[in-house]
Amino acid sequence: MQTQTIKTSPELQKEGLEVGKRIQFVAWVIIGMTVTVGTFASQSLLEGDWSFWIDWKDRRYFPILGVISYMLMLVSVQAACWIKARLPVGMTLCAVGINLWQWFERYVNWWGWFSYPMNELFPETVIPCAIAADCVLLLSRKLLLTYLFGAYAFALTFYPANWVMIAPFHQPVEALGQTLSIADYIGFSYVRSAIPEYLRMIESGTLRTFEGGALGPAIFFSGVVGIFIYAIFWWIGDQCTRNRWVKKI
Amino acid sequence: MKIKNHYLNILILTSTVIIAIIVSSHLYASGIGERAQEAILRMRTAQFYDVRFSSNHLKVGEDLVVTGKVMILPIWPHELGFSGIGYINFFEPGPRLIRKETVVNGQPVFSSMIIKLGDTYDFKEVLTARRPGTWPVGVTMNMKDIGPIVGPSIKVTIDPSSSPFTNTIQTLTGQTINLENYGLSRAMGWSFLWVVLGIGWLYYWLILKPTAPRLGLAFLEKEDELVTKQDQRFGFLFLAIVLVLVFGGAFITSKQFPIVVPLQKTFVRIDPLPKEPTFVEAKVSKATYYVQQRSLDFDLIVTNKGNEKVYLRRFQTANVAFLNPAAPDNQWPADSPEVNGGELQITPNEPILPGETKQLHVKAQGAAWEVERLSTIYKESASRFGGLIFFGDAAGNRNIIAIADQFVVPVFQ
């Protein structure tokens, strides 16, 4: 009788929809927070200082480690959202969550407690990369094309999107008898007692051809690695969504 | 039962308040952790001496100058490994002071240095007070593959200033910038733009579209109902916006900042200090650590090759110094940041005459061995010690002899 009343009452139906929307909103906020924690764990463990400090964001390791470290979790969540509900939002959900969390965490912990200026340790953004990869999935709706073009969409947009923020810090200054970038001088000036300069793994390695431009090969290399990461972590995301994990045994 | 719960609540609340008070009173470090390091690190690798801090009380914006020397002992502990790369660093709990300059052997140094065994590095660090408070600060020699070797430290009190702190520098393109906040609003604005766009994308899919029915439709593989033409047009539009913003933004940025340099990475070769004339030779022949008496005793064979009588004035290891009271003008300096280990007892304690060779028995006894956690030398993988012995004549000439890799035998009774 009550069910019949709900079915026939437009007001109750409307209210039911509103309640449903609210539950859906809360559910996605909880899911977003959960995947943010996972993304933060994998990304910060893998990328570490390259994500943290302005004088670590170089042309060689930053575009490679930045892409790889984020893609692990983002691809898995993308796979889960797509397989379960055909929602091309997994990457963007993680990317927005981790970006907000990183700004908050660095502001509270590193500025609030230790006084490091935020311009030394603001986080990179992968939201444009994530939206691009989600769009590739939506438009192609094919796994192979998503692996190929999604990985490259992510990798190719990563450095240009962050260059807007880090370029001002690459202007030259004369300090300590040599030419430094502003980022180098900030790293020197705001002392990191536990991170001596020799730990700063930047700009070293091979890739000395291509007219000295290490950035291009680094970006394309991260795209190639990204394809394999896509394949592996899509499979992991797929496995995680299987009902077998919640079945009674 | 209710009464019990009431008491339990009070107990939990009281405990929480007490813990909060204890924790909040130790929010900031009260030391720089030197005692936490193994004795082997502090005694047998690098030895700081003559370290001076220009002041222990500053106002925001005032300079602190730290000077001193650090000697890399000529024999490096085998179990630690020697990388040959070092970095003179400043220890503080976050950048309460900013570093303006580091000079080593007269050369300005930005990066790590190539370090040689047996060499001495004369350093100067200039810092500017930035954050009010009382902070433990000190110098360290960071050695690659080993970590920081902690030098002497003091507590610096920084008082507030009426003018806000700025850290300005002029770029080679002629722009004067304040490093405290340079580029921050640009980074925040760009990040915020992408957060808004990201939320817009999520809003379309997660708020405007009910999720629950999609789970069922996806299970039934009803693709066309799940991804419509409108969705794809929306996706195409978003992709276009992303690409235009990313590459357009990067292009405009490259026009805004046409002159940029990559991050700088290099190691610096430091010219050695000029050799000082040597007028004393000394060698440790036997060393014993008396555990109960907290005393390190060693025999020293000394030859005075100079023309003046010399005194053994000081023995120093791991920032703990023992002074010989019999040497002239050898009082403990008031501005010394090192730990005063006590009197150095020398037998016989007469000066060594020119041309004379004699054996001295040196006794460095004091609670500092325990307090500074150096008495563990006999518990480590190699029971050895290192340090510096300072000889001097009446004219103020000084010779420093390094003890490195010296066996020490413990006596437990």
Interface residues (C-beta under 8 A of the other chain):
Chain A: G20 K21 Q24 F25 A27 W28 D55 W56 K57 D58 R59 I83 K84 A85 R86 L87 P88 V89 T92 L93 A95 V96 N99 L100 W103 W113 F114 S115 Y116 P117 M118 N119 F122 P123 T125 I127 P128 A130 I131 A132 D134 C135 V136 L138 L139 R141 T157 P160 A161 W163 V164 M165 A167 P168 F169 H170 Q171 P172 V173 E174 A175 L176 G177 Q178 T179 L180 S181 I182 A183 D184 Y185 I186 F188 S189 Y190 V191 S193 A194 P196 E197 Y198 R200 I202 E203 S204
Chain B: I32 I85 G86 Y87 N89 F90 F91 E92 P93 G94 P95 R96 L97 I98 R99 K100 E101 T102 Q107 P108 V109 F110 S111 S112 L127 R130 R131 T140 N142 K144 P148 N167 I169 Q170 T171 L172 T173 Q175 I177 L179 E180 N181 Y182 G183 L184 R186 A187 M188 W190 S191 W194 V195 L197 G198 I199 W201 L202 W205 L206 I207 K209 P210 T211 A212 R214 L215 L217 A218 E223 L226 V227 D231 Q232 G235 F236 F238 L239 V242 L243 L245 V246 F247 G249 A250 T253 S254 Q256 F257 I259 V260 V261 P262 L263 Q264 K265 F267
